[in-house]
Amino acid sequence: MDPVCFNVWPYDRLDAACTEPATHTVQADNGDRYVVCDGHALTARTQITDGRVLPGLPA
């Protein structure tokens, strides 16, 4: 169960790729970029200390 949204999945999501559409870009201090969904963007905002979460996808 996800403690934030209270959803429950009947399979191991930790080893599965996210199937939600990418909506944000996480940019690390070292320049690496990762595209993530809304849910992962919310989590990234609370967990990362160096870097930024930007709306939209990289150009």
KALIN-V980225 format. One record per residue. N is the residue number from 1. RES is the residue in three letters. SS is DSSP state (~ for helix, > for strand, _ for the rest). PHI is phi in degrees with one decimal (999 if undefined). D_LAST is the distance of its C-alpha to the last C-alpha in whole Angstrom. Layout:
# KALIN-V980225
<<N | RES | SS | PHI | D_LAST> <N | RES | SS | PHI | D_LAST>>
This chain:
# KALIN-V980225
<<1 | MET | _ | 999 | 34> <2 | ASP | _ | -84.5 | 31> <3 | PRO | _ | -69.0 | 33> <4 | VAL | _ | -91.1 | 31> <5 | CYS | _ | -105.5 | 31> <6 | PHE | _ | 65.6 | 34> <7 | ASN | _ | -76.8 | 33> <8 | VAL | _ | -127.4 | 34> <9 | TRP | _ | -119.4 | 33> <10 | PRO | _ | -85.8 | 36> <11 | TYR | _ | -146.7 | 34> <12 | ASP | _ | -77.1 | 33> <13 | ARG | _ | -82.7 | 29> <14 | LEU | _ | -66.0 | 29> <15 | ASP | _ | -99.2 | 29> <16 | ALA | _ | -104.8 | 27> <17 | ALA | _ | -73.0 | 23> <18 | CYS | _ | -69.9 | 21> <19 | THR | _ | -101.4 | 21> <20 | GLU | _ | -77.9 | 20> <21 | PRO | _ | -68.3 | 16> <22 | ALA | _ | -71.9 | 13> <23 | THR | _ | -132.8 | 13> <24 | HIS | > | -135.6 | 12> <25 | THR | > | -119.5 | 10> <26 | VAL | > | -96.8 | 13> <27 | GLN | > | -112.3 | 13> <28 | ALA | _ | -79.2 | 16> <29 | ASP | _ | -59.4 | 18> <30 | ASN | _ | -81.7 | 18> <31 | GLY | _ | 98.2 | 14> <32 | ASP | _ | -62.2 | 14> <33 | ARG | > | -128.1 | 11> <34 | TYR | > | -134.6 | 13> <35 | VAL | > | -93.9 | 11> <36 | VAL | > | -139.7 | 15> <37 | CYS | _ | -81.9 | 17> <38 | ASP | ~ | -56.9 | 18> <39 | GLY | ~ | -63.3 | 21> <40 | HIS | ~ | -69.4 | 20> <41 | ALA | ~ | -65.7 | 18> <42 | LEU | ~ | -59.5 | 21> <43 | THR | ~ | -65.1 | 23> <44 | ALA | ~ | -60.3 | 21> <45 | ARG | ~ | -60.2 | 21> <46 | THR | ~ | -89.6 | 25> <47 | GLN | ~ | -110.8 | 25> <48 | ILE | _ | -86.9 | 23> <49 | THR | _ | -111.2 | 24> <50 | ASP | _ | -119.0 | 22> <51 | GLY | _ | 125.8 | 18> <52 | ARG | > | -139.8 | 16> <53 | VAL | > | -111.2 | 15> <54 | LEU | > | -114.1 | 12> <55 | PRO | > | -68.8 | 12> <56 | GLY | _ | 92.4 | 9> <57 | LEU | _ | -104.1 | 6> <58 | PRO | _ | -64.7 | 4> <59 | ALA | _ | -74.3 | 0>>
